[in-house]
């Protein structure tokens, strides 16, 4: 039982970390795009 709980915890942690990194990448792309558009003006 505790083994199952541990697996679930690891699974959830992995998803959280993955979401954070992908969000970070999206934000970086957005900032780059903003900088490019500001530069073009």
VODORO-891714 format. One record per atom (N, C-alpha, C): residue in one letter; residue number from 1; z, x, y; atom name. Coordinates in nm, 3 decimals, padded with zeros to 5 digits. Layout:
<atom><r>A</r><k>NUM</k><w>Z</w><u>X</u><v>Y</v><a>CA</a></atom>
...
This chain:
<atom><r>X</r><k>1</k><w>00.000</w><u>00.084</u><v>-00.121</v><a>N</a></atom>
<atom><r>X</r><k>1</k><w>00.000</w><u>00.000</u><v>00.000</v><a>CA</a></atom>
<atom><r>X</r><k>1</k><w>00.000</w><u>00.087</u><v>00.126</v><a>C</a></atom>
<atom><r>X</r><k>2</k><w>00.086</w><u>00.187</u><v>00.126</v><a>N</a></atom>
<atom><r>X</r><k>2</k><w>00.092</w><u>00.274</u><v>00.244</v><a>CA</a></atom>
<atom><r>X</r><k>2</k><w>-00.038</w><u>00.353</u><v>00.258</v><a>C</a></atom>
<atom><r>X</r><k>3</k><w>-00.101</w><u>00.381</u><v>00.144</v><a>N</a></atom>
<atom><r>X</r><k>3</k><w>-00.229</w><u>00.453</u><v>00.149</v><a>CA</a></atom>
<atom><r>X</r><k>3</k><w>-00.335</w><u>00.368</u><v>00.219</v><a>C</a></atom>
<atom><r>X</r><k>4</k><w>-00.338</w><u>00.239</u><v>00.189</v><a>N</a></atom>
<atom><r>X</r><k>4</k><w>-00.433</w><u>00.149</u><v>00.255</v><a>CA</a></atom>
<atom><r>X</r><k>4</k><w>-00.406</w><u>00.145</u><v>00.405</v><a>C</a></atom>
<atom><r>X</r><k>5</k><w>-00.279</w><u>00.134</u><v>00.441</v><a>N</a></atom>
<atom><r>X</r><k>5</k><w>-00.245</w><u>00.129</u><v>00.583</v><a>CA</a></atom>
<atom><r>X</r><k>5</k><w>-00.289</w><u>00.256</u><v>00.654</v><a>C</a></atom>
<atom><r>X</r><k>6</k><w>-00.272</w><u>00.367</u><v>00.587</v><a>N</a></atom>
<atom><r>X</r><k>6</k><w>-00.312</w><u>00.494</u><v>00.646</v><a>CA</a></atom>
<atom><r>X</r><k>6</k><w>-00.463</w><u>00.497</u><v>00.669</v><a>C</a></atom>
<atom><r>X</r><k>7</k><w>-00.538</w><u>00.449</u><v>00.571</v><a>N</a></atom>
<atom><r>X</r><k>7</k><w>-00.683</w><u>00.447</u><v>00.584</v><a>CA</a></atom>
<atom><r>X</r><k>7</k><w>-00.725</w><u>00.358</u><v>00.700</v><a>C</a></atom>
<atom><r>X</r><k>8</k><w>-00.662</w><u>00.243</u><v>00.713</v><a>N</a></atom>
<atom><r>X</r><k>8</k><w>-00.694</w><u>00.152</u><v>00.823</v><a>CA</a></atom>
<atom><r>X</r><k>8</k><w>-00.663</w><u>00.218</u><v>00.957</v><a>C</a></atom>
<atom><r>X</r><k>9</k><w>-00.551</w><u>00.287</u><v>00.964</v><a>N</a></atom>
<atom><r>X</r><k>9</k><w>-00.515</w><u>00.355</u><v>01.088</v><a>CA</a></atom>
<atom><r>X</r><k>9</k><w>-00.619</w><u>00.460</u><v>01.125</v><a>C</a></atom>
<atom><r>X</r><k>10</k><w>-00.659</w><u>00.539</u><v>01.028</v><a>N</a></atom>
<atom><r>X</r><k>10</k><w>-00.759</w><u>00.643</u><v>01.053</v><a>CA</a></atom>
<atom><r>X</r><k>10</k><w>-00.890</w><u>00.579</u><v>01.097</v><a>C</a></atom>
<atom><r>X</r><k>11</k><w>-00.927</w><u>00.470</u><v>01.032</v><a>N</a></atom>
<atom><r>X</r><k>11</k><w>-01.052</w><u>00.400</u><v>01.066</v><a>CA</a></atom>
<atom><r>X</r><k>11</k><w>-01.048</w><u>00.351</u><v>01.210</v><a>C</a></atom>
<atom><r>X</r><k>12</k><w>-00.938</w><u>00.288</u><v>01.247</v><a>N</a></atom>
<atom><r>X</r><k>12</k><w>-00.924</w><u>00.235</u><v>01.383</v><a>CA</a></atom>
<atom><r>X</r><k>12</k><w>-00.925</w><u>00.349</u><v>01.485</v><a>C</a></atom>
<atom><r>X</r><k>13</k><w>-00.857</w><u>00.456</u><v>01.455</v><a>N</a></atom>
<atom><r>X</r><k>13</k><w>-00.853</w><u>00.570</u><v>01.547</v><a>CA</a></atom>
<atom><r>X</r><k>13</k><w>-00.992</w><u>00.627</u><v>01.567</v><a>C</a></atom>
<atom><r>X</r><k>14</k><w>-01.067</w><u>00.636</u><v>01.459</v><a>N</a></atom>
<atom><r>X</r><k>14</k><w>-01.202</w><u>00.691</u><v>01.469</v><a>CA</a></atom>
<atom><r>X</r><k>14</k><w>-01.288</w><u>00.603</u><v>01.558</v><a>C</a></atom>
<atom><r>X</r><k>15</k><w>-01.279</w><u>00.473</u><v>01.540</v><a>N</a></atom>
<atom><r>X</r><k>15</k><w>-01.358</w><u>00.381</u><v>01.622</v><a>CA</a></atom>
<atom><r>X</r><k>15</k><w>-01.318</w><u>00.396</u><v>01.769</v><a>C</a></atom>
<atom><r>X</r><k>16</k><w>-01.189</w><u>00.404</u><v>01.796</v><a>N</a></atom>
<atom><r>X</r><k>16</k><w>-01.143</w><u>00.420</u><v>01.935</v><a>CA</a></atom>
<atom><r>X</r><k>16</k><w>-01.198</w><u>00.547</u><v>01.996</v><a>C</a></atom>
<atom><r>X</r><k>17</k><w>-01.188</w><u>00.656</u><v>01.923</v><a>N</a></atom>
<atom><r>X</r><k>17</k><w>-01.238</w><u>00.783</u><v>01.975</v><a>CA</a></atom>
<atom><r>X</r><k>17</k><w>-01.388</w><u>00.775</u><v>01.997</v><a>C</a></atom>
<atom><r>X</r><k>18</k><w>-01.459</w><u>00.716</u><v>01.904</v><a>N</a></atom>
<atom><r>X</r><k>18</k><w>-01.604</w><u>00.704</u><v>01.917</v><a>CA</a></atom>
<atom><r>X</r><k>18</k><w>-01.639</w><u>00.621</u><v>02.040</v><a>C</a></atom>
<atom><r>X</r><k>19</k><w>-01.569</w><u>00.510</u><v>02.059</v><a>N</a></atom>
<atom><r>X</r><k>19</k><w>-01.595</w><u>00.425</u><v>02.175</v><a>CA</a></atom>
<atom><r>X</r><k>19</k><w>-01.570</w><u>00.501</u><v>02.305</v><a>C</a></atom>
<atom><r>X</r><k>20</k><w>-01.462</w><u>00.576</u><v>02.310</v><a>N</a></atom>
<atom><r>X</r><k>20</k><w>-01.431</w><u>00.651</u><v>02.431</v><a>CA</a></atom>
<atom><r>X</r><k>20</k><w>-01.541</w><u>00.752</u><v>02.463</v><a>C</a></atom>
<atom><r>X</r><k>21</k><w>-01.586</w><u>00.824</u><v>02.363</v><a>N</a></atom>
<atom><r>X</r><k>21</k><w>-01.687</w><u>00.926</u><v>02.389</v><a>CA</a></atom>
<atom><r>X</r><k>21</k><w>-01.820</w><u>00.862</u><v>02.428</v><a>C</a></atom>
<atom><r>X</r><k>22</k><w>-01.857</w><u>00.753</u><v>02.363</v><a>N</a></atom>
<atom><r>X</r><k>22</k><w>-01.984</w><u>00.689</u><v>02.398</v><a>CA</a></atom>
<atom><r>X</r><k>22</k><w>-01.975</w><u>00.630</u><v>02.539</v><a>C</a></atom>
<atom><r>X</r><k>23</k><w>-01.861</w><u>00.573</u><v>02.574</v><a>N</a></atom>
<atom><r>X</r><k>23</k><w>-01.843</w><u>00.522</u><v>02.710</v><a>CA</a></atom>
<atom><r>X</r><k>23</k><w>-01.855</w><u>00.636</u><v>02.810</v><a>C</a></atom>
<atom><r>X</r><k>24</k><w>-01.795</w><u>00.748</u><v>02.777</v><a>N</a></atom>
<atom><r>X</r><k>24</k><w>-01.802</w><u>00.864</u><v>02.865</v><a>CA</a></atom>
<atom><r>X</r><k>24</k><w>-01.947</w><u>00.907</u><v>02.885</v><a>C</a></atom>
<atom><r>X</r><k>25</k><w>-02.024</w><u>00.908</u><v>02.779</v><a>N</a></atom>
<atom><r>X</r><k>25</k><w>-02.165</w><u>00.947</u><v>02.789</v><a>CA</a></atom>
<atom><r>X</r><k>25</k><w>-02.242</w><u>00.848</u><v>02.875</v><a>C</a></atom>
<atom><r>X</r><k>26</k><w>-02.216</w><u>00.719</u><v>02.856</v><a>N</a></atom>
<atom><r>X</r><k>26</k><w>-02.285</w><u>00.617</u><v>02.935</v><a>CA</a></atom>
<atom><r>X</r><k>26</k><w>-02.252</w><u>00.635</u><v>03.084</v><a>C</a></atom>
<atom><r>X</r><k>27</k><w>-02.125</w><u>00.659</u><v>03.114</v><a>N</a></atom>
<atom><r>X</r><k>27</k><w>-02.085</w><u>00.679</u><v>03.253</v><a>CA</a></atom>
<atom><r>X</r><k>27</k><w>-02.153</w><u>00.801</u><v>03.311</v><a>C</a></atom>
<atom><r>X</r><k>28</k><w>-02.164</w><u>00.908</u><v>03.234</v><a>N</a></atom>
<atom><r>X</r><k>28</k><w>-02.229</w><u>01.029</u><v>03.284</v><a>CA</a></atom>
<atom><r>X</r><k>28</k><w>-02.375</w><u>01.000</u><v>03.315</v><a>C</a></atom>
<atom><r>X</r><k>29</k><w>-02.442</w><u>00.928</u><v>03.227</v><a>N</a></atom>
<atom><r>X</r><k>29</k><w>-02.582</w><u>00.894</u><v>03.252</v><a>CA</a></atom>
<atom><r>X</r><k>29</k><w>-02.593</w><u>00.810</u><v>03.377</v><a>C</a></atom>
<atom><r>X</r><k>30</k><w>-02.501</w><u>00.715</u><v>03.393</v><a>N</a></atom>
<atom><r>X</r><k>30</k><w>-02.504</w><u>00.628</u><v>03.509</v><a>CA</a></atom>
<atom><r>X</r><k>30</k><w>-02.487</w><u>00.710</u><v>03.637</v><a>C</a></atom>
<atom><r>X</r><k>31</k><w>-02.392</w><u>00.805</u><v>03.634</v><a>N</a></atom>
<atom><r>X</r><k>31</k><w>-02.370</w><u>00.888</u><v>03.752</v><a>CA</a></atom>
<atom><r>X</r><k>31</k><w>-02.493</w><u>00.973</u><v>03.781</v><a>C</a></atom>
<atom><r>X</r><k>32</k><w>-02.555</w><u>01.025</u><v>03.677</v><a>N</a></atom>
<atom><r>X</r><k>32</k><w>-02.675</w><u>01.105</u><v>03.698</v><a>CA</a></atom>
<atom><r>X</r><k>32</k><w>-02.783</w><u>01.019</u><v>03.763</v><a>C</a></atom>
<atom><r>X</r><k>33</k><w>-02.800</w><u>00.898</u><v>03.713</v><a>N</a></atom>
<atom><r>X</r><k>33</k><w>-02.900</w><u>00.808</u><v>03.769</v><a>CA</a></atom>
<atom><r>X</r><k>33</k><w>-02.868</w><u>00.777</u><v>03.915</v><a>C</a></atom>
<atom><r>X</r><k>34</k><w>-02.741</w><u>00.753</u><v>03.944</v><a>N</a></atom>
<atom><r>X</r><k>34</k><w>-02.701</w><u>00.726</u><v>04.082</v><a>CA</a></atom>
<atom><r>X</r><k>34</k><w>-02.732</w><u>00.845</u><v>04.171</v><a>C</a></atom>
<atom><r>X</r><k>35</k><w>-02.701</w><u>00.962</u><v>04.123</v><a>N</a></atom>
<atom><r>X</r><k>35</k><w>-02.728</w><u>01.083</u><v>04.201</v><a>CA</a></atom>
<atom><r>X</r><k>35</k><w>-02.878</w><u>01.099</u><v>04.224</v><a>C</a></atom>
<atom><r>X</r><k>36</k><w>-02.956</w><u>01.070</u><v>04.123</v><a>N</a></atom>
<atom><r>X</r><k>36</k><w>-03.101</w><u>01.083</u><v>04.138</v><a>CA</a></atom>
<atom><r>X</r><k>36</k><w>-03.153</w><u>00.984</u><v>04.241</v><a>C</a></atom>
<atom><r>X</r><k>37</k><w>-03.107</w><u>00.860</u><v>04.233</v><a>N</a></atom>
<atom><r>X</r><k>37</k><w>-03.157</w><u>00.760</u><v>04.328</v><a>CA</a></atom>
<atom><r>X</r><k>37</k><w>-03.112</w><u>00.795</u><v>04.470</v><a>C</a></atom>
<atom><r>X</r><k>38</k><w>-02.990</w><u>00.843</u><v>04.485</v><a>N</a></atom>
<atom><r>X</r><k>38</k><w>-02.943</w><u>00.882</u><v>04.618</v><a>CA</a></atom>
<atom><r>X</r><k>38</k><w>-03.026</w><u>00.999</u><v>04.671</v><a>C</a></atom>
<atom><r>X</r><k>39</k><w>-03.059</w><u>01.089</u><v>04.582</v><a>N</a></atom>
<atom><r>X</r><k>39</k><w>-03.137</w><u>01.205</u><v>04.623</v><a>CA</a></atom>
<atom><r>X</r><k>39</k><w>-03.278</w><u>01.163</u><v>04.666</v><a>C</a></atom>
<atom><r>X</r><k>40</k><w>-03.333</w><u>01.063</u><v>04.597</v><a>N</a></atom>
<atom><r>X</r><k>40</k><w>-03.469</w><u>01.017</u><v>04.628</v><a>CA</a></atom>
<atom><r>X</r><k>40</k><w>-03.476</w><u>00.949</u><v>04.764</v><a>C</a></atom>
<atom><r>X</r><k>41</k><w>-03.368</w><u>00.889</u><v>04.807</v><a>N</a></atom>
<atom><r>X</r><k>41</k><w>-03.372</w><u>00.813</u><v>04.933</v><a>CA</a></atom>
<atom><r>X</r><k>41</k><w>-03.393</w><u>00.900</u><v>05.055</v><a>C</a></atom>
